[in-house]
Amino acid sequence: MICGIRVEDIAEPLMREIRYLDKLVDELARGKAIEKILRG
């Protein structure tokens, strides 16, 4: 779930990628290491 939307339900591949990047930025802003984020 990203921004209240299930990523699997997004049909448009570009929008799906944008949501993933949005979540990545959120995790980085919280201070998580990028290695931990990408590993999961």
mmCIF entry with sequence, helices, sheets and N, C-alpha, C, O atoms, coordinates in Angstrom:
data_MODEL
# 
_entry.id   MODEL 
# 
_entity.id                         1 
_entity.type                       polymer 
_entity.pdbx_number_of_molecules   1 
# 
_entity_poly.entity_id                      1 
_entity_poly.type                           'polypeptide(L)' 
_entity_poly.nstd_linkage                   no 
_entity_poly.nstd_monomer                   no 
_entity_poly.pdbx_seq_one_letter_code       MICGIRVEDIAEPLMREIRYLDKLVDELARGKAIEKILRG 
_entity_poly.pdbx_seq_one_letter_code_can   MICGIRVEDIAEPLMREIRYLDKLVDELARGKAIEKILRG 
_entity_poly.pdbx_strand_id                 A 
# 
loop_
_entity_poly_seq.entity_id 
_entity_poly_seq.num 
_entity_poly_seq.mon_id 
_entity_poly_seq.hetero 
1 1  MET n 
1 2  ILE n 
1 3  CYS n 
1 4  GLY n 
1 5  ILE n 
1 6  ARG n 
1 7  VAL n 
1 8  GLU n 
1 9  ASP n 
1 10 ILE n 
1 11 ALA n 
1 12 GLU n 
1 13 PRO n 
1 14 LEU n 
1 15 MET n 
1 16 ARG n 
1 17 GLU n 
1 18 ILE n 
1 19 ARG n 
1 20 TYR n 
1 21 LEU n 
1 22 ASP n 
1 23 LYS n 
1 24 LEU n 
1 25 VAL n 
1 26 ASP n 
1 27 GLU n 
1 28 LEU n 
1 29 ALA n 
1 30 ARG n 
1 31 GLY n 
1 32 LYS n 
1 33 ALA n 
1 34 ILE n 
1 35 GLU n 
1 36 LYS n 
1 37 ILE n 
1 38 LEU n 
1 39 ARG n 
1 40 GLY n 
# 
_struct_asym.id          A 
_struct_asym.entity_id   1 
# 
loop_
_struct_conf.conf_type_id 
_struct_conf.id 
_struct_conf.pdbx_PDB_helix_id 
_struct_conf.beg_label_comp_id 
_struct_conf.beg_label_asym_id 
_struct_conf.beg_label_seq_id 
_struct_conf.pdbx_beg_PDB_ins_code 
_struct_conf.end_label_comp_id 
_struct_conf.end_label_asym_id 
_struct_conf.end_label_seq_id 
_struct_conf.pdbx_end_PDB_ins_code 
_struct_conf.beg_auth_comp_id 
_struct_conf.beg_auth_asym_id 
_struct_conf.beg_auth_seq_id 
_struct_conf.end_auth_comp_id 
_struct_conf.end_auth_asym_id 
_struct_conf.end_auth_seq_id 
_struct_conf.pdbx_PDB_helix_class 
_struct_conf.details 
_struct_conf.pdbx_PDB_helix_length 
HELX_P HELX_P1 AA1 VAL A 7  ? ASP A 9  ? VAL A 7  ASP A 9  5 ? 3  
HELX_P HELX_P2 AA2 PRO A 13 ? ALA A 29 ? PRO A 13 ALA A 29 1 ? 17 
HELX_P HELX_P3 AA3 ILE A 34 ? ARG A 39 ? ILE A 34 ARG A 39 1 ? 6  
# 
_struct_conf_type.id          HELX_P 
_struct_conf_type.criteria    ? 
_struct_conf_type.reference   ? 
# 
loop_
_atom_site.group_PDB 
_atom_site.id 
_atom_site.type_symbol 
_atom_site.label_atom_id 
_atom_site.label_alt_id 
_atom_site.label_comp_id 
_atom_site.label_asym_id 
_atom_site.label_entity_id 
_atom_site.label_seq_id 
_atom_site.pdbx_PDB_ins_code 
_atom_site.Cartn_x 
_atom_site.Cartn_y 
_atom_site.Cartn_z 
_atom_site.occupancy 
_atom_site.B_iso_or_equiv 
_atom_site.pdbx_formal_charge 
_atom_site.auth_seq_id 
_atom_site.auth_comp_id 
_atom_site.auth_asym_id 
_atom_site.auth_atom_id 
_atom_site.pdbx_PDB_model_num 
ATOM 1   N N  . MET A 1 1  ? 0.841  -1.190 0.000   1.00 0.00 ? 1  MET A N  1 
ATOM 2   C CA . MET A 1 1  ? 0.000  0.000  0.000   1.00 0.00 ? 1  MET A CA 1 
ATOM 3   C C  . MET A 1 1  ? 0.882  1.248  0.000   1.00 0.00 ? 1  MET A C  1 
ATOM 4   O O  . MET A 1 1  ? 1.771  1.396  0.838   1.00 0.00 ? 1  MET A O  1 
ATOM 5   N N  . ILE A 1 2  ? 0.625  2.120  -0.933  1.00 0.00 ? 2  ILE A N  1 
ATOM 6   C CA . ILE A 1 2  ? 1.337  3.393  -0.999  1.00 0.00 ? 2  ILE A CA 1 
ATOM 7   C C  . ILE A 1 2  ? 0.293  4.482  -1.169  1.00 0.00 ? 2  ILE A C  1 
ATOM 8   O O  . ILE A 1 2  ? -0.501 4.439  -2.109  1.00 0.00 ? 2  ILE A O  1 
ATOM 9   N N  . CYS A 1 3  ? 0.286  5.452  -0.276  1.00 0.00 ? 3  CYS A N  1 
ATOM 10  C CA . CYS A 1 3  ? -0.674 6.558  -0.316  1.00 0.00 ? 3  CYS A CA 1 
ATOM 11  C C  . CYS A 1 3  ? -2.117 6.046  -0.349  1.00 0.00 ? 3  CYS A C  1 
ATOM 12  O O  . CYS A 1 3  ? -2.979 6.652  -0.986  1.00 0.00 ? 3  CYS A O  1 
ATOM 13  N N  . GLY A 1 4  ? -2.374 4.941  0.330   1.00 0.00 ? 4  GLY A N  1 
ATOM 14  C CA . GLY A 1 4  ? -3.718 4.388  0.383   1.00 0.00 ? 4  GLY A CA 1 
ATOM 15  C C  . GLY A 1 4  ? -4.149 3.632  -0.855  1.00 0.00 ? 4  GLY A C  1 
ATOM 16  O O  . GLY A 1 4  ? -5.315 3.257  -0.979  1.00 0.00 ? 4  GLY A O  1 
ATOM 17  N N  . ILE A 1 5  ? -3.213 3.399  -1.784  1.00 0.00 ? 5  ILE A N  1 
ATOM 18  C CA . ILE A 1 5  ? -3.533 2.700  -3.036  1.00 0.00 ? 5  ILE A CA 1 
ATOM 19  C C  . ILE A 1 5  ? -2.698 1.427  -3.113  1.00 0.00 ? 5  ILE A C  1 
ATOM 20  O O  . ILE A 1 5  ? -1.491 1.452  -2.874  1.00 0.00 ? 5  ILE A O  1 
ATOM 21  N N  . ARG A 1 6  ? -3.342 0.326  -3.445  1.00 0.00 ? 6  ARG A N  1 
ATOM 22  C CA . ARG A 1 6  ? -2.599 -0.924 -3.628  1.00 0.00 ? 6  ARG A CA 1 
ATOM 23  C C  . ARG A 1 6  ? -1.810 -0.836 -4.935  1.00 0.00 ? 6  ARG A C  1 
ATOM 24  O O  . ARG A 1 6  ? -2.378 -0.576 -5.996  1.00 0.00 ? 6  ARG A O  1 
ATOM 25  N N  . VAL A 1 7  ? -0.496 -1.056 -4.847  1.00 0.00 ? 7  VAL A N  1 
ATOM 26  C CA . VAL A 1 7  ? 0.361  -0.963 -6.031  1.00 0.00 ? 7  VAL A CA 1 
ATOM 27  C C  . VAL A 1 7  ? -0.053 -1.997 -7.081  1.00 0.00 ? 7  VAL A C  1 
ATOM 28  O O  . VAL A 1 7  ? 0.024  -1.742 -8.283  1.00 0.00 ? 7  VAL A O  1 
ATOM 29  N N  . GLU A 1 8  ? -0.496 -3.177 -6.607  1.00 0.00 ? 8  GLU A N  1 
ATOM 30  C CA . GLU A 1 8  ? -0.876 -4.235 -7.535  1.00 0.00 ? 8  GLU A CA 1 
ATOM 31  C C  . GLU A 1 8  ? -2.099 -3.843 -8.365  1.00 0.00 ? 8  GLU A C  1 
ATOM 32  O O  . GLU A 1 8  ? -2.296 -4.357 -9.466  1.00 0.00 ? 8  GLU A O  1 
ATOM 33  N N  . ASP A 1 9  ? -2.918 -2.934 -7.838  1.00 0.00 ? 9  ASP A N  1 
ATOM 34  C CA . ASP A 1 9  ? -4.141 -2.532 -8.539  1.00 0.00 ? 9  ASP A CA 1 
ATOM 35  C C  . ASP A 1 9  ? -3.902 -1.463 -9.605  1.00 0.00 ? 9  ASP A C  1 
ATOM 36  O O  . ASP A 1 9  ? -4.803 -1.158 -10.387 1.00 0.00 ? 9  ASP A O  1 
ATOM 37  N N  . ILE A 1 10 ? -2.696 -0.891 -9.644  1.00 0.00 ? 10 ILE A N  1 
ATOM 38  C CA . ILE A 1 10 ? -2.403 0.150  -10.633 1.00 0.00 ? 10 ILE A CA 1 
ATOM 39  C C  . ILE A 1 10 ? -2.069 -0.529 -11.959 1.00 0.00 ? 10 ILE A C  1 
ATOM 40  O O  . ILE A 1 10 ? -1.085 -1.262 -12.062 1.00 0.00 ? 10 ILE A O  1 
ATOM 41  N N  . ALA A 1 11 ? -2.890 -0.278 -12.962 1.00 0.00 ? 11 ALA A N  1 
ATOM 42  C CA . ALA A 1 11 ? -2.707 -0.938 -14.259 1.00 0.00 ? 11 ALA A CA 1 
ATOM 43  C C  . ALA A 1 11 ? -1.573 -0.305 -15.058 1.00 0.00 ? 11 ALA A C  1 
ATOM 44  O O  . ALA A 1 11 ? -0.843 -1.003 -15.762 1.00 0.00 ? 11 ALA A O  1 
ATOM 45  N N  . GLU A 1 12 ? -1.427 0.997  -14.954 1.00 0.00 ? 12 GLU A N  1 
ATOM 46  C CA . GLU A 1 12 ? -0.420 1.729  -15.739 1.00 0.00 ? 12 GLU A CA 1 
ATOM 47  C C  . GLU A 1 12 ? 0.979  1.484  -15.159 1.00 0.00 ? 12 GLU A C  1 
ATOM 48  O O  . GLU A 1 12 ? 1.244  1.871  -14.021 1.00 0.00 ? 12 GLU A O  1 
ATOM 49  N N  . PRO A 1 13 ? 1.871  0.852  -15.917 1.00 0.00 ? 13 PRO A N  1 
ATOM 50  C CA . PRO A 1 13 ? 3.220  0.544  -15.395 1.00 0.00 ? 13 PRO A CA 1 
ATOM 51  C C  . PRO A 1 13 ? 3.987  1.784  -14.942 1.00 0.00 ? 13 PRO A C  1 
ATOM 52  O O  . PRO A 1 13 ? 4.694  1.737  -13.935 1.00 0.00 ? 13 PRO A O  1 
ATOM 53  N N  . LEU A 1 14 ? 3.857  2.881  -15.665 1.00 0.00 ? 14 LEU A N  1 
ATOM 54  C CA . LEU A 1 14 ? 4.580  4.101  -15.292 1.00 0.00 ? 14 LEU A CA 1 
ATOM 55  C C  . LEU A 1 14 ? 4.106  4.616  -13.936 1.00 0.00 ? 14 LEU A C  1 
ATOM 56  O O  . LEU A 1 14 ? 4.919  5.014  -13.101 1.00 0.00 ? 14 LEU A O  1 
ATOM 57  N N  . MET A 1 15 ? 2.795  4.610  -13.717 1.00 0.00 ? 15 MET A N  1 
ATOM 58  C CA . MET A 1 15 ? 2.260  5.073  -12.432 1.00 0.00 ? 15 MET A CA 1 
ATOM 59  C C  . MET A 1 15 ? 2.724  4.164  -11.300 1.00 0.00 ? 15 MET A C  1 
ATOM 60  O O  . MET A 1 15 ? 2.983  4.629  -10.190 1.00 0.00 ? 15 MET A O  1 
ATOM 61  N N  . ARG A 1 16 ? 2.829  2.867  -11.583 1.00 0.00 ? 16 ARG A N  1 
ATOM 62  C CA . ARG A 1 16 ? 3.299  1.920  -10.580 1.00 0.00 ? 16 ARG A CA 1 
ATOM 63  C C  . ARG A 1 16 ? 4.735  2.247  -10.184 1.00 0.00 ? 16 ARG A C  1 
ATOM 64  O O  . ARG A 1 16 ? 5.075  2.250  -9.001  1.00 0.00 ? 16 ARG A O  1 
ATOM 65  N N  . GLU A 1 17 ? 5.570  2.522  -11.176 1.00 0.00 ? 17 GLU A N  1 
ATOM 66  C CA . GLU A 1 17 ? 6.968  2.884  -10.910 1.00 0.00 ? 17 GLU A CA 1 
ATOM 67  C C  . GLU A 1 17 ? 7.052  4.170  -10.103 1.00 0.00 ? 17 GLU A C  1 
ATOM 68  O O  . GLU A 1 17 ? 7.878  4.281  -9.197  1.00 0.00 ? 17 GLU A O  1 
ATOM 69  N N  . ILE A 1 18 ? 6.200  5.149  -10.425 1.00 0.00 ? 18 ILE A N  1 
ATOM 70  C CA . ILE A 1 18 ? 6.203  6.416  -9.701  1.00 0.00 ? 18 ILE A CA 1 
ATOM 71  C C  . ILE A 1 18 ? 5.839  6.183  -8.235  1.00 0.00 ? 18 ILE A C  1 
ATOM 72  O O  . ILE A 1 18 ? 6.434  6.789  -7.344  1.00 0.00 ? 18 ILE A O  1 
ATOM 73  N N  . ARG A 1 19 ? 4.875  5.318  -7.984  1.00 0.00 ? 19 ARG A N  1 
ATOM 74  C CA . ARG A 1 19 ? 4.479  5.018  -6.597  1.00 0.00 ? 19 ARG A CA 1 
ATOM 75  C C  . ARG A 1 19 ? 5.613  4.342  -5.842  1.00 0.00 ? 19 ARG A C  1 
ATOM 76  O O  . ARG A 1 19 ? 5.848  4.641  -4.671  1.00 0.00 ? 19 ARG A O  1 
ATOM 77  N N  . TYR A 1 20 ? 6.332  3.415  -6.518  1.00 0.00 ? 20 TYR A N  1 
ATOM 78  C CA . TYR A 1 20 ? 7.465  2.772  -5.862  1.00 0.00 ? 20 TYR A CA 1 
ATOM 79  C C  . TYR A 1 20 ? 8.532  3.795  -5.508  1.00 0.00 ? 20 TYR A C  1 
ATOM 80  O O  . TYR A 1 20 ? 9.090  3.754  -4.411  1.00 0.00 ? 20 TYR A O  1 
ATOM 81  N N  . LEU A 1 21 ? 8.823  4.717  -6.426  1.00 0.00 ? 21 LEU A N  1 
ATOM 82  C CA . LEU A 1 21 ? 9.824  5.753  -6.159  1.00 0.00 ? 21 LEU A CA 1 
ATOM 83  C C  . LEU A 1 21 ? 9.365  6.650  -5.014  1.00 0.00 ? 21 LEU A C  1 
ATOM 84  O O  . LEU A 1 21 ? 10.172 7.061  -4.181  1.00 0.00 ? 21 LEU A O  1 
ATOM 85  N N  . ASP A 1 22 ? 8.077  6.950  -4.975  1.00 0.00 ? 22 ASP A N  1 
ATOM 86  C CA . ASP A 1 22 ? 7.520  7.767  -3.908  1.00 0.00 ? 22 ASP A CA 1 
ATOM 87  C C  . ASP A 1 22 ? 7.758  7.104  -2.555  1.00 0.00 ? 22 ASP A C  1 
ATOM 88  O O  . ASP A 1 22 ? 8.151  7.761  -1.591  1.00 0.00 ? 22 ASP A O  1 
ATOM 89  N N  . LYS A 1 23 ? 7.517  5.806  -2.495  1.00 0.00 ? 23 LYS A N  1 
ATOM 90  C CA . LYS A 1 23 ? 7.733  5.072  -1.242  1.00 0.00 ? 23 LYS A CA 1 
ATOM 91  C C  . LYS A 1 23 ? 9.219  5.048  -0.885  1.00 0.00 ? 23 LYS A C  1 
ATOM 92  O O  . LYS A 1 23 ? 9.574  5.185  0.286   1.00 0.00 ? 23 LYS A O  1 
ATOM 93  N N  . LEU A 1 24 ? 10.081 4.876  -1.872  1.00 0.00 ? 24 LEU A N  1 
ATOM 94  C CA . LEU A 1 24 ? 11.522 4.873  -1.634  1.00 0.00 ? 24 LEU A CA 1 
ATOM 95  C C  . LEU A 1 24 ? 11.968 6.198  -1.019  1.00 0.00 ? 24 LEU A C  1 
ATOM 96  O O  . LEU A 1 24 ? 12.739 6.217  -0.060  1.00 0.00 ? 24 LEU A O  1 
ATOM 97  N N  . VAL A 1 25 ? 11.481 7.298  -1.576  1.00 0.00 ? 25 VAL A N  1 
ATOM 98  C CA . VAL A 1 25 ? 11.836 8.626  -1.068  1.00 0.00 ? 25 VAL A CA 1 
ATOM 99  C C  . VAL A 1 25 ? 11.346 8.793  0.371   1.00 0.00 ? 25 VAL A C  1 
ATOM 100 O O  . VAL A 1 25 ? 12.055 9.344  1.213   1.00 0.00 ? 25 VAL A O  1 
ATOM 101 N N  . ASP A 1 26 ? 10.130 8.316  0.647   1.00 0.00 ? 26 ASP A N  1 
ATOM 102 C CA . ASP A 1 26 ? 9.598  8.398  2.014   1.00 0.00 ? 26 ASP A CA 1 
ATOM 103 C C  . ASP A 1 26 ? 10.493 7.648  2.994   1.00 0.00 ? 26 ASP A C  1 
ATOM 104 O O  . ASP A 1 26 ? 10.796 8.154  4.074   1.00 0.00 ? 26 ASP A O  1 
ATOM 105 N N  . GLU A 1 27 ? 10.911 6.458  2.623   1.00 0.00 ? 27 GLU A N  1 
ATOM 106 C CA . GLU A 1 27 ? 11.762 5.660  3.512   1.00 0.00 ? 27 GLU A CA 1 
ATOM 107 C C  . GLU A 1 27 ? 13.113 6.338  3.724   1.00 0.00 ? 27 GLU A C  1 
ATOM 108 O O  . GLU A 1 27 ? 13.635 6.341  4.839   1.00 0.00 ? 27 GLU A O  1 
ATOM 109 N N  . LEU A 1 28 ? 13.679 6.908  2.670   1.00 0.00 ? 28 LEU A N  1 
ATOM 110 C CA . LEU A 1 28 ? 14.952 7.618  2.805   1.00 0.00 ? 28 LEU A CA 1 
ATOM 111 C C  . LEU A 1 28 ? 14.798 8.838  3.708   1.00 0.00 ? 28 LEU A C  1 
ATOM 112 O O  . LEU A 1 28 ? 15.690 9.147  4.498   1.00 0.00 ? 28 LEU A O  1 
ATOM 113 N N  . ALA A 1 29 ? 13.661 9.533  3.591   1.00 0.00 ? 29 ALA A N  1 
ATOM 114 C CA . ALA A 1 29 ? 13.415 10.718 4.406   1.00 0.00 ? 29 ALA A CA 1 
ATOM 115 C C  . ALA A 1 29 ? 13.318 10.354 5.888   1.00 0.00 ? 29 ALA A C  1 
ATOM 116 O O  . ALA A 1 29 ? 13.639 11.169 6.753   1.00 0.00 ? 29 ALA A O  1 
ATOM 117 N N  . ARG A 1 30 ? 12.879 9.139  6.173   1.00 0.00 ? 30 ARG A N  1 
ATOM 118 C CA . ARG A 1 30 ? 12.780 8.693  7.565   1.00 0.00 ? 30 ARG A CA 1 
ATOM 119 C C  . ARG A 1 30 ? 14.135 8.260  8.120   1.00 0.00 ? 30 ARG A C  1 
ATOM 120 O O  . ARG A 1 30 ? 14.252 7.956  9.307   1.00 0.00 ? 30 ARG A O  1 
ATOM 121 N N  . GLY A 1 31 ? 15.148 8.233  7.274   1.00 0.00 ? 31 GLY A N  1 
ATOM 122 C CA . GLY A 1 31 ? 16.493 7.919  7.736   1.00 0.00 ? 31 GLY A CA 1 
ATOM 123 C C  . GLY A 1 31 ? 16.921 6.480  7.557   1.00 0.00 ? 31 GLY A C  1 
ATOM 124 O O  . GLY A 1 31 ? 17.950 6.073  8.096   1.00 0.00 ? 31 GLY A O  1 
ATOM 125 N N  . LYS A 1 32 ? 16.152 5.700  6.810   1.00 0.00 ? 32 LYS A N  1 
ATOM 126 C CA . LYS A 1 32 ? 16.546 4.311  6.564   1.00 0.00 ? 32 LYS A CA 1 
ATOM 127 C C  . LYS A 1 32 ? 17.690 4.267  5.555   1.00 0.00 ? 32 LYS A C  1 
ATOM 128 O O  . LYS A 1 32 ? 17.775 5.105  4.658   1.00 0.00 ? 32 LYS A O  1 
ATOM 129 N N  . ALA A 1 33 ? 18.565 3.281  5.715   1.00 0.00 ? 33 ALA A N  1 
ATOM 130 C CA . ALA A 1 33 ? 19.647 3.100  4.757   1.00 0.00 ? 33 ALA A CA 1 
ATOM 131 C C  . ALA A 1 33 ? 19.088 2.509  3.477   1.00 0.00 ? 33 ALA A C  1 
ATOM 132 O O  . ALA A 1 33 ? 18.221 1.636  3.522   1.00 0.00 ? 33 ALA A O  1 
ATOM 133 N N  . ILE A 1 34 ? 19.572 2.975  2.338   1.00 0.00 ? 34 ILE A N  1 
ATOM 134 C CA . ILE A 1 34 ? 19.032 2.523  1.047   1.00 0.00 ? 34 ILE A CA 1 
ATOM 135 C C  . ILE A 1 34 ? 19.253 1.023  0.847   1.00 0.00 ? 34 ILE A C  1 
ATOM 136 O O  . ILE A 1 34 ? 18.451 0.364  0.186   1.00 0.00 ? 34 ILE A O  1 
ATOM 137 N N  . GLU A 1 35 ? 20.334 0.478  1.412   1.00 0.00 ? 35 GLU A N  1 
ATOM 138 C CA . GLU A 1 35 ? 20.584 -0.951 1.276   1.00 0.00 ? 35 GLU A CA 1 
ATOM 139 C C  . GLU A 1 35 ? 19.482 -1.769 1.947   1.00 0.00 ? 35 GLU A C  1 
ATOM 140 O O  . GLU A 1 35 ? 19.062 -2.801 1.422   1.00 0.00 ? 35 GLU A O  1 
ATOM 141 N N  . LYS A 1 36 ? 19.018 -1.308 3.102   1.00 0.00 ? 36 LYS A N  1 
ATOM 142 C CA . LYS A 1 36 ? 17.959 -2.029 3.815   1.00 0.00 ? 36 LYS A CA 1 
ATOM 143 C C  . LYS A 1 36 ? 16.638 -1.935 3.050   1.00 0.00 ? 36 LYS A C  1 
ATOM 144 O O  . LYS A 1 36 ? 15.874 -2.899 3.011   1.00 0.00 ? 36 LYS A O  1 
ATOM 145 N N  . ILE A 1 37 ? 16.373 -0.794 2.453   1.00 0.00 ? 37 ILE A N  1 
ATOM 146 C CA . ILE A 1 37 ? 15.121 -0.607 1.723   1.00 0.00 ? 37 ILE A CA 1 
ATOM 147 C C  . ILE A 1 37 ? 15.081 -1.513 0.493   1.00 0.00 ? 37 ILE A C  1 
ATOM 148 O O  . ILE A 1 37 ? 14.093 -2.210 0.264   1.00 0.00 ? 37 ILE A O  1 
ATOM 149 N N  . LEU A 1 38 ? 16.142 -1.502 -0.287  1.00 0.00 ? 38 LEU A N  1 
ATOM 150 C CA . LEU A 1 38 ? 16.168 -2.261 -1.539  1.00 0.00 ? 38 LEU A CA 1 
ATOM 151 C C  . LEU A 1 38 ? 16.272 -3.758 -1.288  1.00 0.00 ? 38 LEU A C  1 
ATOM 152 O O  . LEU A 1 38 ? 15.835 -4.548 -2.125  1.00 0.00 ? 38 LEU A O  1 
ATOM 153 N N  . ARG A 1 39 ? 16.837 -4.165 -0.164  1.00 0.00 ? 39 ARG A N  1 
ATOM 154 C CA . ARG A 1 39 ? 16.967 -5.595 0.126   1.00 0.00 ? 39 ARG A CA 1 
ATOM 155 C C  . ARG A 1 39 ? 15.598 -6.225 0.379   1.00 0.00 ? 39 ARG A C  1 
ATOM 156 O O  . ARG A 1 39 ? 15.366 -7.381 0.026   1.00 0.00 ? 39 ARG A O  1 
ATOM 157 N N  . GLY A 1 40 ? 14.692 -5.457 0.992   1.00 0.00 ? 40 GLY A N  1 
ATOM 158 C CA . GLY A 1 40 ? 13.382 -5.999 1.350   1.00 0.00 ? 40 GLY A CA 1 
ATOM 159 C C  . GLY A 1 40 ? 12.464 -6.018 0.222   1.00 0.00 ? 40 GLY A C  1 
ATOM 160 O O  . GLY A 1 40 ? 11.319 -6.447 0.364   1.00 0.00 ? 40 GLY A O  1 
# 
